[in-house]
Amino acid sequence: MTPFQKKLSEPIQLPSLAKNIHVLMQSLAEDSLTYKQLAEVIKHYPVITARIIFLANSPWSAPIAPINSIEQACSRLGISMVKSISIAISVAAAFNTRKCPEFCIVRYWTTSMLVAEGAGLLAAKLPNHPDHNELELTAQTSGVLHNLGLLWLADKLPHETAYAFQQIKDDPLLSVSETLKQSTGVDYCEVGSWIAKQLKLPDSLIAAMQHHHNENYQEENWELTLLVGAAAEMVSALHKQIDESPINNRLETLGLDSSEQTLIYQKLAKDFDKTRELVETLF
């Protein structure tokens, strides 16, 4: 049995905030939420409320006057940002990544937030799509959650995961998924989809989490999966400090040509440092 297979016999134990993530996500799913309506949703989650107000008052946000309410914080940070952060906080509460010394929490959440931004931008640019707003929101949420399996691996299989990350540090050309599979018996995409099913997340999110690295995936929700995978590829290139955007040919079949992809890559590059600062403040 692989280390992962041994863990499968143990029940998933999550704090109440993470257990209720599907309820939170259903509440956030309405794409026409106003700042006041969004604040009403967040108020039911005291931990999230406190962190968002803290972030709104931080040097990262740099408000002119103190922000004292969740309504003001939502207005200051923006609806899309508050939704992504709310999901991230609820997910982070479930895992203790400090067990894995090689796991970098700042890199993890910087990646997640940028993939969420990139997937949303790509979705918004799709020509002739019947429901841009819904797809954009789902793409952003999928981006936040796409690498969720890494959190579980760092918490539940810390030694095996640390060994894999050390190998990748020594040889950056190694594949994260394949290296993890060799040391743990599973890649983070499979783990992420397994957790998502336990949390009763929508099938669209499960598909994106499981298949975003599969360039040949053609089944249900393939467009969403493609958008998340393309965004993840862009963010990976940014971490490697590659100047030119990776061009995804399958995106071109959806009407997103190389120039559109390059513009989005440049936007992500511009937001990279500020996103990392946000993560350092938040986590």
C-alpha positions in Angstrom: 0.0 0.0 0.0 1.2 3.5 -0.8 1.2 6.2 2.0 -2.0 7.7 0.5 -3.8 4.4 0.3 -3.1 3.9 4.1 -4.7 7.3 4.8 -7.8 6.4 2.8 -9.0 4.2 5.6 -9.1 7.1 8.0 -12.2 9.5 8.0 -11.6 13.1 6.9 -11.6 15.3 9.9 -12.3 19.0 9.2 -13.1 21.9 11.5 -16.7 23.2 11.2 -15.7 26.1 9.0 -14.3 23.8 6.3 -17.2 21.3 6.7 -19.6 24.1 5.8 -17.6 25.4 2.8 -20.3 24.1 0.4 -22.9 26.2 2.2 -20.6 29.2 2.0 -20.0 28.7 -1.7 -23.7 28.3 -2.4 -24.3 31.6 -0.7 -21.5 33.3 -2.6 -22.5 31.8 -6.0 -25.0 34.6 -6.9 -23.1 36.8 -9.4 -25.3 39.8 -8.8 -24.5 40.2 -5.0 -24.2 43.8 -3.8 -21.6 44.8 -1.2 -24.4 44.8 1.4 -25.6 41.3 0.4 -22.1 40.0 0.4 -21.5 41.4 3.9 -24.7 39.7 5.1 -23.3 36.3 3.9 -19.8 36.9 5.5 -21.3 37.9 8.8 -22.3 34.3 9.5 -18.6 33.4 9.5 -16.8 35.3 12.4 -13.3 34.0 11.5 -13.7 35.2 7.9 -15.2 38.5 9.0 -12.3 39.3 11.3 -9.7 38.4 8.7 -11.3 40.4 6.0 -11.6 43.5 8.2 -8.0 43.0 9.3 -6.9 42.9 5.6 -8.9 45.9 4.7 -7.1 47.9 7.4 -3.7 46.5 6.6 -0.8 48.4 4.8 -1.6 46.2 1.8 -5.0 47.9 1.5 -3.8 51.2 2.9 -7.3 52.8 3.6 -7.5 56.6 4.1 -9.6 56.1 7.3 -10.1 53.1 9.6 -12.5 50.4 8.3 -14.8 49.3 11.1 -17.4 47.0 9.5 -17.6 44.1 7.1 -19.7 46.2 4.7 -16.9 48.8 4.5 -14.3 46.1 4.1 -16.3 44.5 1.2 -16.5 47.8 -0.5 -12.8 48.5 0.0 -11.6 45.1 -1.2 -14.1 44.4 -4.0 -16.7 41.6 -4.3 -14.4 39.3 -6.3 -11.5 39.6 -3.9 -13.8 39.0 -0.8 -15.3 35.9 -2.4 -11.9 34.4 -3.2 -10.5 35.3 0.3 -13.5 33.9 2.1 -13.1 30.5 0.3 -9.3 30.5 0.9 -9.7 31.2 4.7 -12.3 28.4 5.1 -10.1 26.0 3.3 -6.9 27.0 5.1 -8.6 26.3 8.5 -8.7 22.6 7.7 -5.0 21.9 7.4 -1.8 22.2 9.4 0.9 22.7 6.8 3.5 23.5 9.4 4.1 19.8 9.7 5.9 19.9 6.3 9.1 22.0 6.6 9.5 22.2 2.8 5.9 23.5 2.2 5.8 27.3 1.4 2.4 28.6 2.4 3.1 32.0 0.8 3.9 30.4 -2.6 0.9 28.1 -2.3 -1.7 30.9 -1.7 0.1 33.3 -4.1 -0.4 30.6 -6.8 -4.0 29.9 -5.9 -5.0 33.6 -5.9 -3.2 34.3 -9.2 -4.7 31.2 -10.9 -8.1 32.4 -9.7 -7.5 35.8 -11.2 -6.2 34.3 -14.4 -9.0 31.8 -14.9 -11.5 34.5 -14.3 -9.9 36.9 -16.8 -9.8 34.1 -19.4 -13.4 33.2 -18.8 -14.4 36.9 -19.2 -12.7 37.0 -22.6 -14.4 34.0 -24.1 -16.4 35.2 -27.2 -20.0 34.3 -27.6 -20.3 32.4 -24.3 -24.0 32.3 -23.1 -23.2 33.2 -19.5 -19.9 35.0 -18.9 -20.7 36.0 -15.3 -21.4 32.5 -14.1 -18.4 31.0 -15.9 -16.1 33.7 -14.6 -17.2 33.2 -11.0 -16.9 29.4 -11.3 -13.4 29.8 -12.9 -12.3 32.0 -10.1 -13.5 29.6 -7.4 -11.9 26.7 -9.2 -8.6 28.6 -9.4 -8.6 29.2 -5.6 -9.2 25.4 -5.0 -7.3 23.9 -7.9 -4.3 22.8 -5.8 -6.2 22.0 -2.6 -4.6 18.5 -2.6 -1.2 20.0 -1.7 -2.6 21.3 1.6 -3.8 17.8 2.5 -0.5 16.2 1.5 1.5 18.7 3.6 -0.7 18.0 6.6 -1.3 14.3 6.4 1.8 13.0 4.7 4.3 15.7 5.7 7.5 13.6 5.5 6.8 12.1 2.1 5.7 15.5 0.8 8.7 17.3 2.2 10.9 14.7 0.4 9.1 15.4 -2.9 9.5 19.2 -2.5 13.2 18.9 -1.7 13.7 16.9 -4.9 11.9 19.6 -6.8 14.0 22.3 -5.2 17.1 20.4 -6.2 15.8 20.0 -9.8 13.2 22.6 -10.7 12.5 20.8 -14.0 10.8 17.9 -12.2 7.1 17.6 -12.4 5.3 18.4 -9.1 2.6 15.8 -9.8 4.9 13.0 -10.8 7.4 13.6 -8.0 4.6 13.6 -5.4 3.2 10.4 -6.9 6.5 8.7 -6.5 6.9 9.7 -2.8 3.2 9.5 -1.7 1.5 7.3 -4.2 -0.8 10.0 -5.5 -0.7 13.4 -7.2 -2.3 16.5 -5.7 -5.0 16.6 -8.4 -6.4 13.3 -7.4 -6.2 14.2 -3.7 -8.0 17.5 -4.3 -10.9 15.9 -6.2 -11.2 13.2 -3.4 -11.5 15.9 -0.8 -13.9 18.0 -2.9 -16.2 15.0 -3.1 -16.2 14.6 0.6 -17.0 18.3 1.0 -19.9 17.8 -1.5 -18.6 20.5 -3.8 -20.2 21.0 -7.3 -19.2 18.6 -10.0 -17.7 21.4 -12.1 -15.2 22.3 -9.3 -14.3 18.6 -8.8 -13.6 18.3 -12.6 -11.4 21.4 -12.6 -9.5 20.2 -9.6 -8.9 16.8 -10.9 -8.2 17.4 -14.6 -6.7 20.9 -15.0 -3.3 19.4 -15.8 -4.9 17.0 -18.4 -4.5 18.8 -21.8 -6.6 16.1 -23.5 -9.6 16.2 -21.1 -12.8 16.5 -23.2 -15.6 15.4 -20.9 -18.1 17.5 -19.0 -16.9 20.9 -17.9 -13.9 20.7 -20.2 -14.0 24.4 -20.9 -13.7 25.3 -17.3 -11.0 22.7 -16.8 -9.1 24.2 -19.7 -9.3 27.7 -18.4 -8.0 26.7 -15.0 -5.2 24.7 -16.5 -4.1 27.5 -18.8 -4.1 30.0 -15.9 -2.1 27.5 -13.8 0.4 27.2 -16.6 0.8 31.0 -16.8 1.3 31.3 -13.0 3.9 28.5 -13.1 5.8 30.5 -15.8 5.7 33.6 -13.6 7.2 31.8 -10.7 10.0 30.7 -13.1 10.4 34.4 -14.2 9.7 33.6 -17.8 9.0 36.8 -19.7 6.9 35.4 -22.6 3.4 34.0 -22.0 2.9 30.3 -22.6 0.4 30.0 -25.4 -2.3 27.4 -25.1 -3.4 26.2 -28.5 -6.7 24.8 -27.1 -7.7 28.2 -25.9 -7.3 29.5 -29.4 -10.0 27.0 -30.5 -12.3 28.8 -28.0 -11.5 32.2 -29.6 -8.8 33.3 -27.2 -5.9 34.0 -29.5 -2.2 34.5 -28.6 -2.5 38.2 -28.2 -5.4 37.9 -25.7 -3.5 35.3 -23.7 -0.4 37.5 -23.7 -2.4 40.5 -22.3 -3.7 38.4 -19.5 -0.2 37.0 -18.7 1.0 40.6 -18.5 -1.8 41.5 -16.1 -0.9 38.6 -13.9 2.8 39.6 -14.0 1.8 43.1 -12.9 -0.2 41.7 -10.0 2.3 39.1 -8.9 4.1 41.1 -6.2 1.0 42.7 -4.8 -0.7 39.3 -4.6 2.3 37.9 -2.7 2.1 40.8 -0.3 -1.7 40.2 0.2 -0.9 36.5 1.0 1.8 37.4 3.5 -0.6 39.8 5.2 -3.5 37.3 5.2 -1.8 34.1 6.1 
